[in-house]
């Protein structure tokens, strides 16, 4: 794959994350909703081994919630891209 195509895909993904992240639903997902309805949600709440750098999609220091969510979406996109690119590079060498 050409680097130009890879860069275009990354930029398109970042743009989508920037624009669409603020529209993500604040409602709990299906599994969380069932746990809440059945009364065992708090049993799943444990202190994580590795704390999240962007907890609850809120960017530290940003007061604007929509902007913070956009930055969190972009950061997640970059992290997933970086990990995927690294794994692909390792596989390609073999």
C-alpha positions, -999 to 999 in steps of 0.1 A, spaced: 0 0 0 13 34 -9 21 58 19 -1 84 2 -32 61 5 -23 54 41 -20 91 50 -53 98 32 -70 71 52 -56 84 85 -66 120 78 -101 109 68 -104 88 100 -92 118 121 -117 141 104 -145 117 110 -135 113 147 -133 151 151 -167 156 136 -187 126 147 -174 120 183 -195 147 199 -226 130 186 -219 97 204 -247 86 227 -244 94 264 -268 65 272 -254 33 286 -248 4 261 -269 -27 262 -247 -47 286 -244 -18 310 -281 -12 309 -289 -48 317 -264 -47 346 -280 -15 358 -316 -29 355 -307 -62 373 -288 -43 401 -253 -57 397 -236 -27 379 -216 -18 409 -200 -53 411 -183 -46 378 -169 -13 390 -133 -20 399 -102 1 399 -84 -4 366 -48 -19 367 -38 8 342 -57 41 345 -72 55 313 -54 86 300 -87 99 287 -114 87 312 -150 89 300 -138 106 268 -130 138 286 -98 155 277 -80 168 308 -80 206 310 -108 213 284 -140 227 297 -159 224 265 -173 188 266 -179 185 228 -144 197 220 -129 173 247 -149 144 232 -136 153 197 -100 153 209 -105 120 227 -119 105 195 -89 118 176 -65 105 202 -81 70 201 -79 70 163 -42 78 164 -35 52 191 -54 24 172 -36 35 139 -2 35 156 -7 0 171 -21 -14 139 7 1 118 33 -13 142 18 -48 141 16 -46 103 52 -36 101 63 -65 123 43 -90 103 56 -76 70 92 -81 82 86 -118 87 
